[in-house]
Amino acid sequence: MVGVGISFLFCWILMTIVVLTFVIGGNMEKLVCEPYQNRKLFQILDTPYLLNENWKYYLSGMVLNKPDINLTFEQVYSDCKENKGIYSTLKLENTYNISEHLNIQEHARNLSNDFKNMNVNIDNIVLLDAAGRKNLMDFSSSGVDTIDYNVYLAEMGKTPTKVNLLSFADDLDTKANNLPQGSLKQSLKNNAQNLKTIHHGQVMPLEQSMSTINQSIKELQHKSSGLRVKVANILSSLDSAQDFLQTRISSVIVKESSKYGNMIIGYFEHYLQWVKISITEQIAACKPVATALDSAVDVFLCSYIIDPMNLFWFGIGKATIFLLPAIIFAVKLAKYYRRMDSEDVYDE
């Protein structure tokens, strides 16, 4: 009975512990953990005029000082989970619009207008003056294309001497060797040697010069063929080029300059677009913030504190529930377990 009394006296402590842990753990589970997991907690926080009766959106009022901008806790959490940049997540363009500062359209229009209004003056460029034209006309009418080059080529094809001096000198030297010693033999040998000297010193260089002249005549013949037509074509091309320079070159220069300017502007726009994407989406990615929040709430608070607390009160609660029937049974059975004051002795 003493144990029953002690259990009855102290069971209220267990009941109090169960009630307190139930109130705390159950409410935290239903009001924090479950709403956080299904994101209803963010929807509650995003309720207009809930946290501040003067602000429609509390987060935008805190961050941007503009409570009418649709910046919500749920949207910020979702963007951070997708690892977006802090600039686009918090909609900082409403405070500092980077697109306006990176916009070069006005400068591009001014540059294009400058190219269009550019004045190119090349009137002083003359491809062929009157003196040069006269020289070409005189050259075409000089008759160089009417020369009978075949006659010259035929003459250049002949040898400088009627006989081969080297062969003649060898023959003369052979005949001199057959003569007896004397002045005639020595004279023939000297003449043969002189012929060889003339052949090597004069005839051979003359043959080389004639060969060079022959090639030059052939080249001149080839180039002078149709000389009047060639000169006329050259003059016509020069006139066309001069007319192009005077009438169209300015527009061509302006067009090509404008095209080059647009290409340079395109490079700048591509670079600025990369800068914009880097700042708005890549720099200061806030996924670590969402991960830290998940770790703090979902893991540490709910998994490590609330769930064990709920398990604790549930276990103690079951023990308390079974304690009441146990006390009743203990009272009912107490008389069967009383201590005997004297021992009964039975004689046979």
Backbone hydrogen bonds in HBPLUS format (Angstrom, degrees):
<---DONOR---> <-ACCEPTOR-->    atom                        ^
c    i                          cat <-CA-CA->   ^        H-A-AA   ^      H-
h    n   atom  resd res      DA  || num        DHA   H-A  angle D-A-AA Bond
n    s   type  num  typ     dist DA aas  dist angle  dist       angle   num
A0005-GLY N   A0001-MET O   2.86 MM   4  6.11 155.2  1.92 146.2 152.9     1
A0006-ILE N   A0002-VAL O   2.85 MM   4  6.15 160.6  1.89 152.6 157.9     2
A0007-SER N   A0003-GLY O   2.89 MM   4  6.03 163.4  1.92 147.8 152.7     3
A0008-PHE N   A0004-VAL O   2.88 MM   4  6.05 153.9  1.95 144.5 152.1     4
A0009-LEU N   A0005-GLY O   2.82 MM   4  6.04 151.8  1.90 147.6 155.6     5
A0010-PHE N   A0006-ILE O   2.99 MM   4  6.17 154.3  2.05 151.7 157.4     6
A0011-CYS N   A0007-SER O   2.96 MM   4  5.75 119.7  2.34 140.8 152.1     7
A0013-ILE N   A0010-PHE O   3.12 MM   3  5.51 140.1  2.29 104.8 115.0     8
A0015-MET N   A0011-CYS O   2.93 MM   4  6.26 157.4  1.98 148.8 155.8     9
A0016-THR N   A0012-TRP O   2.81 MM   4  6.00 153.4  1.88 142.3 149.4    10
A0017-ILE N   A0013-ILE O   2.91 MM   4  6.20 160.8  1.94 150.1 155.2    11
A0018-VAL N   A0014-LEU O   2.83 MM   4  6.05 160.5  1.87 150.4 156.1    12
A0019-VAL N   A0015-MET O   2.84 MM   4  6.05 161.4  1.88 149.2 154.4    13
A0020-LEU N   A0016-THR O   2.87 MM   4  6.07 169.4  1.88 154.0 157.0    14
A0021-THR N   A0017-ILE O   2.92 MM   4  6.02 172.1  1.93 153.3 156.0    15
A0022-PHE N   A0018-VAL O   2.80 MM   4  5.78 147.8  1.91 141.6 151.8    16
A0023-VAL N   A0019-VAL O   2.83 MM   4  6.01 163.4  1.86 151.7 155.9    17
A0024-ILE N   A0020-LEU O   2.95 MM   4  6.16 169.6  1.96 154.6 157.6    18
A0025-GLY N   A0021-THR O   2.75 MM   4  5.57 154.5  1.82 142.0 149.2    19
A0026-GLY N   A0022-PHE O   2.80 MM   4  5.34 149.6  1.89 133.0 143.4    20
A0027-ASN N   A0023-VAL O   3.23 MM   4  5.87 154.5  2.30 127.1 134.7    21
A0028-MET N   A0024-ILE O   2.94 MM   4  6.01 157.9  1.98 147.7 154.8    22
A0029-GLU N   A0025-GLY O   2.92 MM   4  6.02 153.1  1.99 144.9 152.3    23
A0030-LYS N   A0026-GLY O   2.95 MM   4  6.17 161.3  1.99 150.0 154.7    24
A0031-LEU N   A0027-ASN O   2.65 MM   4  5.50 151.4  1.73 147.6 156.2    25
A0032-VAL N   A0028-MET O   2.89 MM   4  5.15 142.7  2.03 127.8 135.0    26
A0033-CYS N   A0028-MET O   3.05 MM   5  6.50 160.1  2.09 154.2 160.2    27
A0034-GLU N   A0029-GLU O   2.97 MM   5  6.07 172.7  1.98 162.2 163.6    28
A0036-TYR N   A0032-VAL O   2.90 MM   4  5.83 143.0  2.03 140.6 151.2    29
A0037-GLN N   A0033-CYS O   2.97 MM   4  6.23 154.7  2.04 151.4 158.1    30
A0038-ASN N   A0034-GLU O   3.07 MM   4  6.33 161.2  2.10 158.2 162.1    31
A0039-ARG N   A0035-PRO O   2.82 MM   4  5.48 101.4  2.45 129.4 144.8    32
A0040-LYS N   A0035-PRO O   2.84 MM   5  4.66 114.4  2.28 134.4 143.8    33
A0041-LEU N   A0035-PRO O   3.04 MM   6  4.67 167.2  2.05 110.9 108.3    34
A0039-ARG N   A0036-TYR O   3.36 MM   3  4.81 154.9  2.43  90.6  97.5    35
A0043-GLN N   A0039-ARG O   3.36 MM   4  6.69 153.4  2.43 138.0 145.0    36
A0044-ILE N   A0040-LYS O   2.91 MM   4  6.19 148.1  2.01 145.5 153.5    37
A0045-LEU N   A0041-LEU O   3.01 MM   4  6.31 160.6  2.04 146.2 151.4    38
A0046-ASP N   A0042-PHE O   2.85 MM   4  6.02 136.6  2.04 141.3 153.7    39
A0047-THR N   A0044-ILE O   3.11 MM   3  5.29 163.4  2.13 108.1 112.3    40
A0050-LEU N   A0047-THR O   3.22 MM   3  5.63 149.9  2.31 140.0 134.9    41
A0049-TYR N   A0055-TRP O   3.18 MM   6  5.42 134.5  2.40 143.4 149.4    42
A0055-TRP N   A0052-ASN O   3.07 MM   3  5.39 158.4  2.12 112.4 119.0    43
A0057-TYR N   A0067-PRO O   3.06 MM  10  5.03 142.0  2.21 136.0 146.7    44
A0061-GLY N   A0057-TYR O   3.15 MM   4  6.34 149.1  2.25 145.3 154.3    45
A0062-MET N   A0058-TYR O   2.95 MM   4  6.24 146.2  2.06 147.5 157.0    46
A0063-VAL N   A0059-LEU O   2.88 MM   4  6.05 168.5  1.89 156.2 158.9    47
A0064-LEU N   A0060-SER O   2.82 MM   4  5.16 139.4  1.99 126.0 138.8    48
A0065-ASN N   A0060-SER O   3.03 MM   5  6.30 114.5  2.48 141.9 153.7    49
A0066-LYS N   A0060-SER O   3.33 MM   6  5.73 165.3  2.35 125.6 123.4    50
A0069-ILE N   A0066-LYS O   3.25 MM   3  6.07 173.8  2.25 127.2 129.1    51
A0071-LEU N   A0069-ILE O   2.79 MM   2  5.78 122.3  2.12 116.4  99.5    52
A0076-VAL N   A0072-THR O   3.07 MM   4  6.28 159.3  2.11 146.0 151.8    53
A0077-TYR N   A0073-PHE O   2.90 MM   4  6.08 161.4  1.93 151.1 156.4    54
A0078-SER N   A0074-GLU O   2.92 MM   4  6.09 160.5  1.96 147.5 153.0    55
A0079-ASP N   A0075-GLN O   2.94 MM   4  6.09 163.3  1.97 148.3 153.0    56
A0080-CYS N   A0076-VAL O   2.95 MM   4  6.11 154.5  2.02 145.5 152.7    57
A0081-LYS N   A0077-TYR O   2.93 MM   4  6.17 149.4  2.03 145.0 153.5    58
A0082-GLU N   A0078-SER O   3.11 MM   4  6.41 137.9  2.29 140.1 151.1    59
A0082-GLU N   A0079-ASP O   3.14 MM   3  5.05 126.6  2.44  91.4 105.3    60
A0084-LYS N   A0079-ASP O   3.10 MM   5  5.58 167.7  2.12 150.4 152.0    61
A0083-ASN N   A0080-CYS O   2.97 MM   3  4.86 158.1  2.02 103.0 108.2    62
A0286-CYS N   A0084-LYS O   3.10 MM 202  6.34 159.3  2.15 167.3 161.4    63
A0089-THR N   A0085-GLY O   3.00 MM   4  6.11 155.2  2.07 149.5 157.5    64
A0086-ILE N   A0284-ALA O   3.03 MM 198  5.68 134.7  2.25 125.5 135.6    65
A0090-LEU N   A0086-ILE O   3.07 MM   4  5.91 168.6  2.09 139.5 142.4    66
A0092-LEU N   A0087-TYR O   2.99 MM   5  5.24 162.7  2.02 155.5 159.1    67
A0091-LYS N   A0088-SER O   3.36 MM   3  4.86 153.5  2.43  90.1  97.4    68
A0094-ASN N   A0091-LYS O   3.23 MM   3  6.22 172.8  2.23 122.7 124.8    69
A0095-THR N   A0092-LEU O   2.92 MM   3  5.24 153.6  1.99 107.6 116.2    70
A0096-TYR N   A0092-LEU O   2.81 MM   4  6.06 174.6  1.82 166.9 167.0    71
A0102-LEU N   A0098-ILE O   2.96 MM   4  6.15 135.5  2.16 145.0 157.2    72
A0108-ALA N   A0104-ILE O   2.78 MM   4  6.00 151.8  1.85 150.6 159.9    73
A0109-ARG N   A0105-GLN O   2.85 MM   4  6.10 155.1  1.91 149.3 155.1    74
A0110-ASN N   A0106-GLU O   3.02 MM   4  6.28 159.5  2.06 146.8 152.5    75
A0111-LEU N   A0107-HIS O   2.91 MM   4  6.11 155.2  1.97 145.5 152.5    76
A0112-SER N   A0108-ALA O   2.89 MM   4  6.11 157.1  1.94 147.4 153.8    77
A0113-ASN N   A0109-ARG O   2.90 MM   4  6.11 158.7  1.94 149.9 155.6    78
A0114-ASP N   A0110-ASN O   2.93 MM   4  6.16 149.9  2.03 142.9 151.4    79
A0115-PHE N   A0111-LEU O   3.01 MM   4  6.33 152.9  2.08 146.8 153.6    80
A0116-LYS N   A0112-SER O   2.92 MM   4  6.19 157.2  1.97 148.3 155.0    81
A0117-ASN N   A0113-ASN O   2.89 MM   4  6.03 151.7  1.97 146.7 154.0    82
A0118-MET N   A0115-PHE O   3.24 MM   3  5.07 160.9  2.28  99.8 104.8    83
A0125-ILE N   A0122-ILE O   3.24 MM   3  5.72 167.0  2.26 115.7 117.8    84
A0133-ARG N   A0129-ASP O   3.01 MM   4  6.28 156.7  2.07 150.2 157.3    85
A0134-LYS N   A0130-ALA O   2.90 MM   4  6.10 156.3  1.96 146.6 152.9    86
A0135-ASN N   A0131-ALA O   2.96 MM   4  6.23 154.5  2.03 147.7 154.5    87
A0136-LEU N   A0132-GLY O   3.06 MM   4  6.32 157.1  2.11 146.8 152.3    88
A0137-MET N   A0133-ARG O   2.97 MM   4  6.24 159.0  2.01 149.6 155.5    89
A0138-ASP N   A0134-LYS O   2.83 MM   4  6.03 159.5  1.87 150.2 156.3    90
A0139-PHE N   A0135-ASN O   2.88 MM   4  6.04 153.7  1.95 144.2 151.8    91
A0140-SER N   A0136-LEU O   2.91 MM   4  6.16 153.6  1.98 147.1 154.0    92
A0141-SER N   A0137-MET O   3.05 MM   4  6.26 140.2  2.21 141.9 152.2    93
A0142-SER N   A0139-PHE O   3.27 MM   3  5.05 164.4  2.30 100.3 103.7    94
A0146-THR N   A0143-GLY O   3.00 MM   3  5.22 158.5  2.04 107.8 114.8    95
A0149-TYR N   A0147-ILE O   3.08 MM   2  5.67 119.2  2.46 107.8  91.6    96
A0153-LEU N   A0149-TYR O   2.85 MM   4  6.08 157.2  1.90 151.1 158.5    97
A0154-ALA N   A0150-ASN O   2.80 MM   4  5.97 148.3  1.90 142.0 150.6    98
A0155-GLU N   A0151-VAL O   3.00 MM   4  6.30 156.7  2.05 148.7 154.5    99
A0156-MET N   A0152-TYR O   2.83 MM   4  6.05 157.0  1.89 148.3 155.3   100
A0157-GLY N   A0153-LEU O   2.95 MM   4  6.06 125.2  2.26 133.5 147.0   101
A0158-LYS N   A0155-GLU O   3.17 MM   3  5.47 156.8  2.23 105.8 112.6   102
A0168-PHE N   A0164-ASN O   2.88 MM   4  6.12 163.3  1.91 157.7 163.3   103
A0169-ALA N   A0165-LEU O   2.83 MM   4  5.92 152.5  1.91 143.5 150.7   104
A0170-ASP N   A0166-LEU O   3.01 MM   4  6.23 152.7  2.09 141.0 148.3   105
A0171-ASP N   A0167-SER O   2.89 MM   4  6.14 156.6  1.94 148.5 155.1   106
A0172-LEU N   A0168-PHE O   2.86 MM   4  6.06 154.0  1.93 143.7 151.5   107
A0173-ASP N   A0169-ALA O   2.87 MM   4  6.00 150.3  1.95 142.7 151.0   108
A0174-THR N   A0170-ASP O   2.94 MM   4  6.17 147.6  2.04 142.1 150.6   109
A0175-LYS N   A0171-ASP O   3.03 MM   4  6.33 160.4  2.07 148.3 152.9   110
A0176-ALA N   A0172-LEU O   2.99 MM   4  6.17 149.6  2.08 141.9 150.5   111
A0177-ASN N   A0173-ASP O   3.17 MM   4  6.36 141.2  2.32 138.0 146.9   112
A0178-ASN N   A0175-LYS O   3.11 MM   3  5.27 139.9  2.27  99.0 110.3   113
A0179-LEU N   A0176-ALA O   3.20 MM   3  5.33 154.5  2.27 102.0 109.6   114
A0186-GLN N   A0182-GLY O   3.23 MM   4  6.50 162.1  2.27 147.1 152.2   115
A0187-SER N   A0183-SER O   2.88 MM   4  5.99 150.7  1.96 143.6 152.1   116
A0188-LEU N   A0184-LEU O   2.93 MM   4  6.18 158.4  1.97 150.9 155.9   117
A0189-LYS N   A0185-LYS O   3.07 MM   4  6.31 158.5  2.12 146.7 152.4   118
A0190-ASN N   A0186-GLN O   2.96 MM   4  6.19 154.4  2.03 144.4 151.4   119
A0191-ASN N   A0187-SER O   2.93 MM   4  6.19 158.2  1.98 148.1 154.1   120
A0192-ALA N   A0188-LEU O   2.87 MM   4  6.10 154.7  1.93 147.2 154.5   121
A0193-GLN N   A0189-LYS O   2.93 MM   4  6.18 154.2  2.00 145.0 152.0   122
A0194-ASN N   A0190-ASN O   2.89 MM   4  6.17 152.4  1.97 146.8 154.8   123
A0195-LEU N   A0191-ASN O   2.91 MM   4  6.19 153.0  1.98 147.2 154.1   124
A0196-LYS N   A0192-ALA O   3.05 MM   4  6.38 154.9  2.12 145.2 151.6   125
A0197-THR N   A0193-GLN O   2.95 MM   4  6.23 153.6  2.02 145.2 152.9   126
A0198-ILE N   A0194-ASN O   2.83 MM   4  6.11 158.0  1.88 150.0 155.9   127
A0199-HIS N   A0195-LEU O   2.87 MM   4  6.09 154.0  1.94 145.7 153.2   128
A0200-HIS N   A0196-LYS O   2.95 MM   4  6.21 166.2  1.97 152.0 154.8   129
A0201-GLY N   A0197-THR O   2.78 MM   4  5.76 155.0  1.84 149.0 157.1   130
A0202-GLN N   A0198-ILE O   2.83 MM   4  5.36 152.3  1.91 138.1 143.9   131
A0203-VAL N   A0198-ILE O   3.12 MM   5  6.53 160.3  2.16 148.7 154.6   132
A0204-MET N   A0199-HIS O   2.94 MM   5  6.13 156.8  2.00 166.5 168.6   133
A0206-LEU N   A0202-GLN O   3.03 MM   4  6.05 150.4  2.12 139.9 149.0   134
A0207-GLU N   A0203-VAL O   2.84 MM   4  6.14 148.8  1.93 151.5 160.4   135
A0208-GLN N   A0204-MET O   3.05 MM   4  6.37 156.0  2.11 150.3 156.3   136
A0209-SER N   A0205-PRO O   2.92 MM   4  6.18 156.4  1.97 147.6 154.2   137
A0210-MET N   A0206-LEU O   2.88 MM   4  6.09 154.9  1.95 146.3 153.3   138
A0211-SER N   A0207-GLU O   2.90 MM   4  6.15 148.4  2.00 143.7 152.3   139
A0212-THR N   A0208-GLN O   2.97 MM   4  6.27 155.0  2.03 146.8 153.3   140
A0213-ILE N   A0209-SER O   2.85 MM   4  6.11 158.8  1.89 149.4 155.7   141
A0214-ASN N   A0210-MET O   2.83 MM   4  5.99 148.5  1.93 140.3 149.4   142
A0215-GLN N   A0211-SER O   3.05 MM   4  6.37 156.7  2.11 147.1 151.8   143
A0216-SER N   A0212-THR O   2.94 MM   4  6.21 156.6  1.99 148.4 155.5   144
A0217-ILE N   A0213-ILE O   2.82 MM   4  6.03 155.9  1.88 150.5 156.6   145
A0218-LYS N   A0214-ASN O   3.02 MM   4  6.28 158.3  2.06 146.7 152.5   146
A0219-GLU N   A0215-GLN O   2.93 MM   4  6.17 157.8  1.98 146.9 153.3   147
A0220-LEU N   A0216-SER O   2.81 MM   4  6.02 159.5  1.86 149.1 155.1   148
A0221-GLN N   A0217-ILE O   2.79 MM   4  5.94 153.1  1.86 146.0 154.0   149
A0222-HIS N   A0218-LYS O   2.91 MM   4  6.17 153.2  1.98 144.9 151.8   150
A0223-LYS N   A0219-GLU O   2.92 MM   4  6.16 160.5  1.95 150.3 155.6   151
A0224-SER N   A0220-LEU O   2.82 MM   4  5.80 151.9  1.90 146.6 154.2   152
A0227-LEU N   A0224-SER O   3.19 MM   3  4.97 132.7  2.43 133.8 121.2   153
A0230-LYS N   A0226-GLY O   3.02 MM   4  6.27 160.6  2.05 153.9 159.9   154
A0231-VAL N   A0227-LEU O   2.86 MM   4  6.08 165.9  1.88 157.8 161.1   155
A0232-ALA N   A0228-ARG O   2.91 MM   4  6.06 156.6  1.97 142.9 150.0   156
A0233-ASN N   A0229-VAL O   2.86 MM   4  6.12 154.0  1.93 147.8 154.9   157
A0234-ILE N   A0230-LYS O   2.87 MM   4  6.14 155.2  1.93 148.6 155.9   158
A0235-LEU N   A0231-VAL O   2.91 MM   4  6.15 164.9  1.93 152.7 156.2   159
A0236-SER N   A0232-ALA O   2.91 MM   4  6.10 153.6  1.98 143.7 151.6   160
A0237-SER N   A0233-ASN O   2.85 MM   4  6.07 158.7  1.89 148.9 154.4   161
A0238-LEU N   A0234-ILE O   2.88 MM   4  6.11 159.1  1.92 151.4 157.6   162
A0239-ASP N   A0235-LEU O   2.88 MM   4  6.07 153.6  1.95 144.6 152.0   163
A0240-SER N   A0236-SER O   2.93 MM   4  6.20 155.6  1.99 146.4 153.0   164
A0241-ALA N   A0237-SER O   2.85 MM   4  6.08 160.1  1.89 149.3 155.1   165
A0242-GLN N   A0238-LEU O   2.81 MM   4  5.97 156.2  1.87 146.5 153.4   166
A0243-ASP N   A0239-ASP O   2.89 MM   4  6.07 155.7  1.95 144.7 151.5   167
A0244-PHE N   A0240-SER O   2.86 MM   4  6.10 151.4  1.94 145.2 153.5   168
A0245-LEU N   A0241-ALA O   2.91 MM   4  6.17 155.0  1.97 147.4 153.8   169
A0246-GLN N   A0242-GLN O   3.06 MM   4  6.26 150.6  2.15 143.7 151.2   170
A0247-THR N   A0243-ASP O   2.94 MM   4  5.99 144.8  2.07 147.2 155.8   171
A0248-ARG N   A0244-PHE O   2.90 MM   4  5.19 153.7  1.97 133.7 142.3   172
A0249-ILE N   A0244-PHE O   2.95 MM   5  6.04 134.5  2.16 160.2 161.0   173
A0252-VAL N   A0248-ARG O   3.05 MM   4  6.30 157.5  2.10 154.7 161.8   174
A0253-ILE N   A0249-ILE O   2.86 MM   4  6.04 161.5  1.90 150.8 155.2   175
A0254-VAL N   A0250-SER O   2.97 MM   4  6.19 162.0  2.00 149.3 154.5   176
A0255-LYS N   A0251-SER O   2.86 MM   4  5.98 157.5  1.91 144.0 150.6   177
A0256-GLU N   A0252-VAL O   2.86 MM   4  6.04 169.6  1.87 155.2 157.7   178
A0257-SER N   A0253-ILE O   2.82 MM   4  5.86 155.4  1.88 145.7 153.5   179
A0258-SER N   A0254-VAL O   2.86 MM   4  5.98 155.5  1.92 143.8 150.8   180
A0259-LYS N   A0255-LYS O   2.90 MM   4  6.15 151.9  1.98 144.3 152.5   181
A0260-TYR N   A0256-GLU O   2.87 MM   4  6.10 155.8  1.93 145.5 152.0   182
A0261-GLY N   A0257-SER O   2.81 MM   4  6.06 157.1  1.86 147.8 154.6   183
A0262-ASN N   A0258-SER O   2.86 MM   4  6.09 156.3  1.92 147.4 153.5   184
A0263-MET N   A0259-LYS O   2.99 MM   4  6.22 147.5  2.09 141.5 150.5   185
A0264-ILE N   A0260-TYR O   2.99 MM   4  6.33 157.9  2.04 150.6 155.8   186
A0265-ILE N   A0261-GLY O   2.87 MM   4  6.13 160.3  1.91 150.5 156.4   187
A0266-GLY N   A0262-ASN O   2.82 MM   4  5.98 148.0  1.92 140.6 149.7   188
A0267-TYR N   A0263-MET O   3.05 MM   4  6.42 147.4  2.16 144.0 152.0   189
A0268-PHE N   A0264-ILE O   3.08 MM   4  6.47 157.4  2.13 149.0 154.6   190
A0269-GLU N   A0265-ILE O   2.81 MM   4  6.09 160.6  1.85 153.8 159.5   191
A0270-HIS N   A0266-GLY O   2.90 MM   4  6.06 158.0  1.95 146.5 152.4   192
A0271-TYR N   A0267-TYR O   2.96 MM   4  6.19 156.9  2.01 146.5 153.1   193
A0272-LEU N   A0268-PHE O   2.81 MM   4  6.04 163.3  1.83 154.3 159.0   194
A0273-GLN N   A0269-GLU O   2.84 MM   4  5.97 149.1  1.94 144.0 152.7   195
A0274-TRP N   A0270-HIS O   3.05 MM   4  6.30 151.1  2.14 141.5 148.8   196
A0275-VAL N   A0271-TYR O   2.91 MM   4  6.28 152.6  1.99 146.9 155.1   197
A0276-LYS N   A0272-LEU O   2.84 MM   4  6.08 157.1  1.89 146.8 152.8   198
A0277-ILE N   A0273-GLN O   2.95 MM   4  6.19 164.6  1.98 150.4 153.9   199
A0278-SER N   A0274-TRP O   2.92 MM   4  6.06 157.4  1.97 146.3 153.1   200
A0279-ILE N   A0275-VAL O   2.94 MM   4  6.15 159.5  1.98 150.8 155.8   201
A0280-THR N   A0276-LYS O   2.89 MM   4  6.00 169.6  1.90 155.6 158.9   202
A0281-GLU N   A0277-ILE O   2.90 MM   4  5.56 151.3  1.98 142.8 149.1   203
A0282-GLN N   A0278-SER O   3.08 MM   4  4.79 140.6  2.24 114.2 125.1   204
A0283-ILE N   A0278-SER O   2.73 MM   5  5.85 151.1  1.81 175.2 174.0   205
A0289-VAL N   A0286-CYS O   3.05 MM   3  5.34 131.3  2.30 104.4 117.0   206
A0290-ALA N   A0286-CYS O   3.37 MM   4  6.85 157.2  2.42 151.7 156.5   207
A0291-THR N   A0287-LYS O   2.88 MM   4  6.13 160.6  1.92 157.7 164.0   208
A0292-ALA N   A0288-PRO O   2.85 MM   4  5.95 154.3  1.91 141.5 148.3   209
A0293-LEU N   A0289-VAL O   2.91 MM   4  6.16 154.7  1.97 147.8 154.9   210
A0294-ASP N   A0290-ALA O   2.90 MM   4  6.13 159.2  1.94 148.2 153.8   211
A0295-SER N   A0291-THR O   2.91 MM   4  6.11 154.7  1.97 144.8 152.2   212
A0296-ALA N   A0292-ALA O   2.88 MM   4  6.08 153.3  1.95 145.6 152.8   213
A0297-VAL N   A0293-LEU O   2.92 MM   4  6.02 171.3  1.92 155.7 157.8   214
A0298-ASP N   A0294-ASP O   2.86 MM   4  5.13 120.9  2.21 123.9 140.5   215
A0299-VAL N   A0294-ASP O   3.15 MM   5  6.61 146.9  2.26 152.9 160.4   216
A0300-PHE N   A0295-SER O   2.80 MM   5  6.03 167.7  1.82 158.5 162.2   217
A0301-LEU N   A0296-ALA O   3.02 MM   5  6.17 151.7  2.10 136.9 145.4   218
A0302-CYS N   A0297-VAL O   2.91 MM   5  6.13 157.7  1.96 160.4 167.1   219
A0303-SER N   A0299-VAL O   3.11 MM   4  4.90 121.3  2.47 108.2 124.2   220
A0304-TYR N   A0299-VAL O   3.08 MM   5  6.49 134.1  2.30 150.1 163.5   221
A0304-TYR N   A0300-PHE O   3.26 MM   4  5.02 133.0  2.50 107.9 120.7   222
A0305-ILE N   A0301-LEU O   3.24 MM   4  5.17 136.0  2.45 113.7 123.1   223
A0306-ILE N   A0301-LEU O   2.86 MM   5  6.20 165.4  1.88 158.5 163.5   224
A0307-ASP N   A0302-CYS O   2.84 MM   5  5.92 158.5  1.89 159.5 163.7   225
A0309-MET N   A0305-ILE O   3.01 MM   4  6.09 151.1  2.10 144.2 153.2   226
A0310-ASN N   A0306-ILE O   2.86 MM   4  6.12 158.3  1.90 157.1 162.5   227
A0311-LEU N   A0307-ASP O   2.97 MM   4  6.20 155.6  2.04 148.2 155.5   228
A0312-PHE N   A0308-PRO O   2.83 MM   4  6.02 145.2  1.95 141.4 151.3   229
A0313-TRP N   A0309-MET O   2.97 MM   4  6.33 167.9  1.99 158.6 158.4   230
A0314-PHE N   A0310-ASN O   2.96 MM   4  6.01 150.6  2.05 141.7 150.6   231
A0315-GLY N   A0311-LEU O   3.04 MM   4  6.16 156.1  2.10 141.7 147.4   232
A0316-ILE N   A0312-PHE O   2.94 MM   4  6.18 172.5  1.95 160.0 161.9   233
A0317-GLY N   A0313-TRP O   2.77 MM   4  5.66 148.2  1.87 135.4 145.3   234
A0318-LYS N   A0314-PHE O   3.05 MM   4  6.24 157.2  2.10 141.7 146.9   235
A0319-ALA N   A0315-GLY O   3.06 MM   4  6.36 157.6  2.12 146.0 152.4   236
A0320-THR N   A0316-ILE O   2.85 MM   4  6.11 151.7  1.93 147.4 155.4   237
A0321-ILE N   A0317-GLY O   2.89 MM   4  6.15 156.1  1.95 150.9 157.3   238
A0322-PHE N   A0318-LYS O   3.06 MM   4  6.33 160.3  2.10 150.1 154.4   239
A0323-LEU N   A0319-ALA O   2.94 MM   4  6.05 118.7  2.33 132.3 148.7   240
A0323-LEU N   A0320-THR O   3.05 MM   3  4.84 135.5  2.26  90.4 103.6   241
A0326-ALA N   A0322-PHE O   3.27 MM   4  6.30 148.6  2.37 135.5 144.6   242
A0327-ILE N   A0323-LEU O   2.92 MM   4  6.22 146.8  2.03 150.1 158.3   243
A0328-ILE N   A0324-LEU O   3.14 MM   4  6.48 160.8  2.18 152.3 157.0   244
A0329-PHE N   A0325-PRO O   2.92 MM   4  6.15 167.6  1.93 153.7 156.7   245
A0330-ALA N   A0326-ALA O   2.87 MM   4  5.99 148.8  1.97 140.5 150.1   246
A0331-VAL N   A0327-ILE O   2.92 MM   4  6.22 152.9  2.00 150.1 156.2   247
A0332-LYS N   A0328-ILE O   3.00 MM   4  6.27 163.5  2.02 152.0 156.6   248
A0333-LEU N   A0329-PHE O   2.93 MM   4  6.03 148.0  2.04 145.4 153.7   249
A0334-ALA N   A0330-ALA O   2.96 MM   4  5.77 108.1  2.50 134.3 149.2   250
A0334-ALA N   A0331-VAL O   3.30 MM   3  5.13 155.9  2.36  96.7 103.8   251
A0336-TYR N   A0333-LEU O   3.18 MM   3  5.54 142.6  2.32 104.8 115.1   252
A0337-TYR N   A0334-ALA O   3.00 MM   3  5.32 156.1  2.06 108.1 115.9   253
